[in-house]
């Protein structure tokens, strides 16, 4: 089941995030995301528990996928694709011209998912992500976008 998350879901969000080997969002950041009227946080529930989430932001002419994470034990079951469909639907409902996102250069599964949805690579931010282990180099971010249908063109 897919649903929009609320502040009541904060503990479940934190549990998923801290279960990730490389957590990116703090409890405070997740709390602010849930409360921000310009953000929508979607969650996919399986077996009565939150199994994944996505954060999408409304920008003046675009939407931005700010985060997407599926719990480790729930991966490889199509949940990320479900979340991505919901994010694209939300961006379209906002009448955004395109959906923006960035992804770690070494995240092959995420890049493949985004490409399946029609996202195009638009650039690279050198050294954007912090290293995942001591002594490693910072990692590049791949900038991608998905052009969305303009309802005024029909």
C-alpha positions in Angstrom: 0.0 0.0 0.0 1.3 3.5 -0.9 0.3 6.5 1.2 1.4 10.0 2.1 3.3 9.9 5.4 2.7 12.3 8.3 4.5 13.3 11.4 3.1 10.1 13.1 5.4 8.1 10.8 8.6 9.8 11.9 9.8 6.8 14.0 9.3 4.4 11.2 11.1 6.7 8.8 14.0 7.0 11.2 14.2 3.2 11.5 14.5 2.8 7.7 17.1 5.5 7.4 19.2 4.2 10.3 19.0 0.7 8.9 20.7 2.0 5.8 24.5 1.4 5.9 25.0 5.0 4.9 22.2 7.1 6.4 21.8 10.4 4.7 18.9 12.1 6.6 18.9 12.8 10.3 15.8 12.5 12.5 15.5 16.3 12.5 15.7 16.5 8.7 13.0 13.8 8.3 10.8 15.6 10.8 11.2 18.9 8.9 10.4 17.1 5.6 7.2 15.7 7.0 6.1 19.2 8.2 7.1 21.1 5.1 4.1 22.1 2.9 6.3 22.1 -0.2 7.4 18.5 0.3 5.5 15.3 0.0 6.8 12.2 1.7 5.4 8.9 0.3 5.7 5.6 2.0 5.1 2.1 0.8 3.8 -0.3 3.5 4.3 -4.1 3.3 3.2 -6.5 5.9 2.0 -3.7 8.2 5.3 -1.9 8.3 6.9 0.9 6.4 9.2 -0.6 3.8 10.4 2.4 1.8 9.9 6.1 1.3 10.5 8.9 -1.1 10.6 12.7 -0.6 9.6 15.0 -3.5 9.8 18.8 -3.4 7.7 21.2 -5.3 9.7 23.9 -7.0 8.5 26.8 -9.1 8.5 25.0 -12.4 9.9 21.6 -11.5 9.8 18.9 -8.9 12.8 17.3 -7.3 13.2 13.8 -5.9 15.2 14.5 -2.8 15.4 11.0 -1.4 14.3 7.5 -2.0 15.1 4.5 0.2 13.8 1.0 0.5 14.6 -1.1 3.6 17.4 -3.5 2.9 15.3 -6.6 3.5 12.6 -5.4 1.1 14.8 -4.6 -1.8 14.5 -6.4 -5.2 10.6 -6.6 -4.9 9.7 -3.6 -7.1 9.1 -1.1 -4.2 11.4 1.5 -5.6 9.5 1.4 -8.9 6.2 1.8 -7.0 7.7 4.9 -5.2 9.0 6.3 -8.4 5.6 6.0 -10.1 4.0 7.9 -7.2 6.7 10.6 -7.3 6.2 11.1 -11.1 2.4 11.2 -10.6 2.8 13.9 -7.9 5.1 15.9 -10.0 2.6 15.7 -12.9 -0.3 16.7 -10.6 1.8 19.8 -9.7 2.1 20.4 -13.4 5.9 20.4 -13.1 7.8 20.7 -16.4 10.3 18.1 -15.3 11.4 15.9 -12.4 15.0 16.5 -11.2 17.1 14.1 -9.2 20.7 13.2 -8.4 22.2 9.8 -7.7 25.6 8.5 -6.6 27.7 7.7 -9.6 28.3 4.1 -8.4 24.6 3.4 -7.6 23.9 1.2 -10.7 20.5 -0.1 -9.5 19.1 3.4 -8.9 20.5 4.7 -12.2 18.9 1.7 -14.1 15.6 2.4 -12.4 15.6 6.1 -13.3 16.6 5.3 -16.9 13.6 2.8 -17.1 11.4 5.7 -16.2 12.9 7.8 -19.0 15.3 10.0 -16.9 18.1 11.5 -18.9 21.6 12.2 -17.6 22.2 16.0 -17.7 25.5 16.5 -15.9 27.7 15.6 -13.0 28.7 17.2 -9.7 32.3 16.2 -9.1 33.0 15.1 -5.5 29.5 15.9 -4.3 28.9 13.0 -2.0 31.0 12.3 1.1 33.1 9.2 1.1 31.5 6.0 2.4 34.6 4.8 4.2 37.7 6.4 5.7 40.4 7.3 3.2 38.1 7.0 0.2 37.5 9.8 -2.2 34.3 11.9 -2.4 31.9 10.6 -5.0 30.4 12.3 -8.0 26.6 12.9 -8.3 25.0 12.2 -11.6 22.3 14.8 -12.4 19.2 13.4 -14.1 15.9 14.7 -15.2 12.6 13.4 -16.5 10.6 15.7 -18.8 7.0 15.6 -17.9 4.0 16.1 -20.2 2.7 19.6 -20.3 -1.1 19.4 -19.9 -1.4 22.6 -21.9 0.1 20.9 -25.0 -2.8 18.5 -25.4 
